[in-house]
């Protein structure tokens, strides 16, 4: 498509819009096939939620990291993941709360177990970036370090602990297989088709965002935080809103937190494992992760007040995201300078 379509801003905007729709379509195939195959093979709920469904709804973010790492714009991929995580914890719960019937209900397992482990995931990623700066420094202004395969193992190992904890909570319960009406070959074909469609469209999405960034002078990291993050978060948003309308608030929130945990602990290090090593701008990544931490704390506080998300609290989350976007714009135009080296 690079040599077929003209290199014009309006064309790239249309490509981004079309790619977002195709990502939604491919993620729908992926999620539906994953759920059917999980039931067919009798996978425990922990595997369905923490691996199958999480990978399904988070696959666009994973592909965006892999594409940006392979094309030399890894800052955009990290920005997309962090921006997507902020979008997930502020916009998706708010949309689910406002779009559902009544308050979005949570429970203590969401607030205390999932939320606390997610905060641990954010901390582990910051520590990994810090180790990259300390032991494999590149520059001091901005502070940049090299994240290699040995460091990428740290967050992946923590995700293994997450799966172990989930599995222990499930226990040794027998899982009944659901095989009636399931065409295994068709489901595997639908799964592969969804993966292929997402890979192709995310690559086009990143290329168009990069072109627009060059045209308008938008830094790669900030382009990833805004446009790429919102586009790749479409599957998570659709899953959460749909489950909220079915009065499954805990499932809706669990999808948000589980997907974010997967993005931080698996997507970024997996990109490093494939490429070998990438440069990490510590001066940019850490302030953004600080914003993510603040957004996550705000979500947890609103959920813990009554173990439910009211309409007023949903609007407060949307307002917080509006402030985040305003700050990103201020950084882009130079009105503020919290992010260094973008």
C-alpha positions in Angstrom: 0.0 0.0 0.0 2.9 2.3 0.5 3.6 2.7 -3.2 -0.1 2.6 -4.2 -1.7 5.3 -2.1 -0.5 8.9 -2.3 1.6 10.3 0.6 -0.9 12.9 1.8 -2.1 13.7 5.3 -5.8 13.1 4.4 -4.9 9.7 3.0 -3.1 8.7 6.2 -6.0 9.9 8.3 -8.4 7.6 6.2 -5.9 4.7 6.5 -5.9 5.2 10.3 -9.7 5.1 10.4 -9.9 2.1 8.2 -7.2 0.3 10.1 -9.0 0.9 13.4 -12.1 -0.7 12.0 -10.2 -3.7 10.7 -8.5 -4.1 14.1 -11.9 -4.2 15.6 -13.0 -6.9 13.1 -9.9 -9.0 13.5 -10.0 -8.8 17.3 -13.6 -9.9 17.2 -12.6 -13.0 15.3 -9.7 -13.6 17.6 -11.7 -13.3 20.8 -14.6 -15.4 19.6 -12.3 -18.2 18.4 -10.2 -18.1 21.5 -13.3 -18.5 23.8 -14.6 -21.4 21.7 -11.3 -23.2 21.7 -10.8 -22.7 25.4 -14.2 -24.4 26.1 -13.4 -27.1 23.6 -10.1 -28.1 25.2 -11.3 -27.6 28.7 -8.9 -24.8 29.7 -9.3 -23.5 33.2 -10.8 -20.0 33.7 -7.4 -18.6 34.6 -6.0 -19.7 31.2 -9.0 -18.2 29.4 -8.9 -14.9 31.2 -5.1 -14.4 31.7 -3.8 -15.9 28.5 -6.4 -16.5 25.8 -8.8 -13.5 26.3 -6.0 -11.2 27.4 -3.9 -12.0 24.3 -7.0 -11.7 22.2 -7.9 -8.2 23.3 -4.3 -7.1 23.7 -2.9 -8.5 20.5 -3.1 -5.1 18.7 -0.9 -3.5 21.4 1.5 -6.5 21.2 1.7 -6.2 17.4 2.3 -2.4 17.6 5.3 -3.0 19.9 6.7 -5.6 17.6 6.2 -3.5 14.5 7.7 -0.4 16.1 10.7 -2.4 17.5 11.4 -3.9 14.1 11.1 -0.6 12.2 13.3 1.4 14.7 10.5 3.5 16.3 10.3 1.6 19.6 9.5 4.9 21.5 6.2 5.0 19.6 5.4 1.4 20.6 6.2 2.0 24.3 4.1 5.2 24.1 1.2 3.3 22.5 1.3 0.7 25.4 1.4 3.3 28.1 -1.1 5.5 26.4 -3.3 2.5 25.9 -3.0 1.5 29.6 -4.1 5.1 30.6 -7.0 4.9 28.1 -8.0 1.5 29.6 -8.1 2.5 33.2 -9.8 5.9 32.7 -12.0 5.8 29.5 -13.0 2.1 29.3 -14.4 1.8 32.9 -16.1 5.1 32.5 -17.7 4.0 29.2 -18.7 0.7 30.7 -20.2 2.5 33.7 -22.2 4.9 31.6 -23.2 2.4 29.0 -24.4 -0.3 31.4 -27.6 -0.6 33.3 -27.0 1.1 36.6 -23.7 1.2 38.5 -20.7 -0.8 37.3 -20.2 -3.3 40.1 -16.8 -4.4 41.3 -15.7 -6.9 44.1 -12.9 -7.2 46.6 -10.9 -9.6 44.4 -10.8 -6.9 41.7 -9.8 -4.1 44.1 -7.4 -6.0 46.2 -5.9 -8.8 44.1 -6.0 -7.7 40.5 -5.4 -4.0 41.3 -2.5 -4.6 43.6 -0.8 -7.0 41.2 -1.3 -4.5 38.4 0.5 -1.8 40.5 3.3 -4.3 41.0 3.5 -4.7 37.2 4.0 -1.0 36.7 6.7 -0.9 39.4 8.5 -3.9 37.9 8.6 -2.2 34.5 10.0 1.0 36.0 12.7 -1.1 37.8 13.5 -2.9 34.5 13.9 0.4 32.7 16.1 1.7 35.6 18.4 -1.3 35.3 18.7 -0.7 31.6 19.9 2.9 32.3 22.3 1.8 35.1 24.0 -1.1 33.5 23.6 -0.3 29.8 23.7 3.5 29.5 23.5 5.3 26.2 23.2 8.9 27.1 22.6 11.1 30.1 20.6 14.0 28.6 18.1 12.6 28.0 18.6 9.6 30.1 18.6 6.6 27.7 19.6 3.0 28.3 19.6 -0.2 26.4 17.1 -2.9 27.3 18.4 -6.3 26.3 17.1 -9.9 26.4 18.5 -10.5 29.9 16.5 -7.6 31.3 13.4 -8.6 29.3 13.2 -11.8 31.3 12.3 -9.9 34.6 8.8 -8.7 33.6 8.1 -12.0 31.9 9.0 -13.9 35.0 6.6 -11.7 37.0 3.8 -12.5 34.6 4.6 -16.2 35.2 4.0 -15.5 38.9 0.7 -13.8 38.0 -0.4 -16.9 36.2 0.7 -19.1 39.1 -1.4 -17.1 41.5 -4.4 -17.2 39.3 -4.1 -20.9 38.9 -3.8 -21.5 42.6 -7.0 -19.5 43.2 -8.8 -21.7 40.7 -7.6 -24.9 42.4 -8.0 -28.3 41.0 -11.6 -27.9 39.9 -12.6 -30.1 37.0 -13.4 -28.1 33.9 -16.2 -29.4 31.7 -15.4 -29.3 28.0 -17.8 -27.7 25.7 -17.6 -29.6 22.4 -21.2 -29.6 21.1 -21.4 -27.4 18.0 -17.7 -26.4 17.9 -16.0 -26.9 14.6 -12.3 -27.0 15.7 -10.8 -26.4 12.2 -13.1 -23.5 11.6 -12.2 -21.9 14.9 -8.5 -22.3 14.4 -8.9 -20.8 10.9 -10.8 -17.9 12.4 -8.1 -17.4 15.0 -5.4 -17.4 12.4 -7.4 -15.0 10.2 -7.9 -12.6 13.1 -4.2 -12.7 13.9 -3.2 -12.1 10.3 -5.6 -9.2 9.8 -4.4 -7.5 13.0 -0.7 -7.8 12.0 -1.3 -6.3 8.6 -3.6 -3.4 9.8 -1.4 -2.5 12.8 1.6 -2.3 10.5 -0.3 0.1 8.2 -1.6 2.1 11.2 1.9 2.6 12.6 3.2 3.6 9.2 0.5 6.2 8.7 0.9 7.6 12.3 4.6 7.8 11.7 4.1 9.7 8.4 1.6 12.2 10.1 4.1 12.7 12.9 6.9 13.6 10.5 4.5 15.9 8.6 3.3 17.8 11.6 6.4 17.5 13.8 4.8 15.2 16.4 7.3 13.1 18.4 7.1 9.4 18.0 6.4 8.7 21.6 3.5 11.3 21.8 2.0 10.0 18.6 2.0 6.5 20.1 0.5 7.8 23.3 -2.5 9.3 21.5 -3.5 7.9 18.1 -2.0 4.4 18.2 -3.0 3.9 21.8 -6.7 4.8 21.2 -6.9 2.7 18.0 -5.4 -0.4 19.5 -7.6 -0.1 22.6 -10.8 -0.6 20.6 -11.0 -4.4 21.3 -10.6 -3.9 25.1 -13.3 -1.2 25.0 -15.8 -3.3 23.1 -15.3 -6.4 25.3 -15.6 -4.3 28.6 -18.7 -2.4 27.5 -20.4 -5.5 26.2 -19.9 -7.4 29.4 -21.0 -4.4 31.5 -24.3 -4.3 29.6 -24.7 -7.9 30.5 -24.4 -6.9 34.2 -21.0 -8.5 34.6 -19.1 -5.6 36.0 -16.3 -7.7 37.6 -15.6 -9.3 34.2 -15.5 -5.9 32.5 -13.0 -4.5 35.0 -11.0 -7.8 35.1 -10.6 -7.5 31.3 -9.1 -4.0 31.7 -6.7 -4.9 34.4 -5.7 -8.3 33.0 -5.1 -6.7 29.5 -3.0 -4.0 31.0 -0.9 -6.5 33.1 -0.3 -8.5 29.9 0.7 -5.4 27.9 3.3 -4.2 30.5 4.8 -7.6 31.5 4.6 -9.4 28.1 4.2 -7.1 25.1 7.2 -4.9 25.8 9.7 -7.6 26.8 8.5 -9.9 23.9 9.4 -7.1 21.5 12.9 -6.9 23.1 13.3 -10.7 22.9 12.6 -10.7 19.2 14.7 -7.7 18.2 17.6 -8.4 20.7 17.9 -5.0 22.3 16.2 -1.6 22.2 17.0 1.9 23.4 14.7 3.1 26.3 14.2 6.8 26.9 14.0 6.8 30.7 13.4 10.5 30.8 10.2 10.0 28.8 8.9 6.6 29.9 9.1 7.2 33.7 6.9 10.4 33.8 4.4 8.6 31.6 4.4 5.6 33.9 3.9 8.1 36.8 0.8 9.4 35.1 -0.4 5.8 34.6 0.2 5.1 38.3 -1.9 8.2 39.2 -4.7 7.2 36.8 -4.7 3.7 38.3 -4.9 5.0 41.8 -7.9 7.2 40.8 -9.7 4.2 39.4 -9.0 2.1 42.5 -10.2 4.8 44.8 -13.5 5.3 42.9 -14.0 1.5 42.8 -13.3 1.0 46.5 -15.7 3.7 47.8 -18.7 1.5 47.4 -17.3 -1.4 45.3 -19.1 0.1 42.3 -18.5 2.9 39.8 -21.3 5.5 39.7 -22.1 7.9 36.9 -20.5 10.8 38.7 -17.3 8.8 39.2 -17.4 7.8 35.5 -17.5 11.4 34.4 -14.6 12.1 36.8 -12.5 9.4 35.1 -13.3 11.0 31.7 -12.4 14.4 32.9 -9.0 13.0 34.1 -8.4 11.6 30.7 -9.2 14.9 29.2 -6.6 16.5 31.4 -4.1 13.9 30.3 -4.8 14.7 26.6 -4.5 18.4 27.3 -1.1 17.8 28.9 0.1 15.7 25.9 -0.9 18.5 23.6 1.0 21.0 25.8 4.1 18.8 25.6 3.7 18.6 21.9 3.6 22.4 21.4 6.3 23.1 24.0 4.0 24.7 26.6 5.3 22.3 29.2 8.6 20.3 29.3 8.1 17.4 31.7 9.1 14.9 29.1 12.7 15.1 28.0 14.1 13.9 24.7 10.8 13.4 22.9 
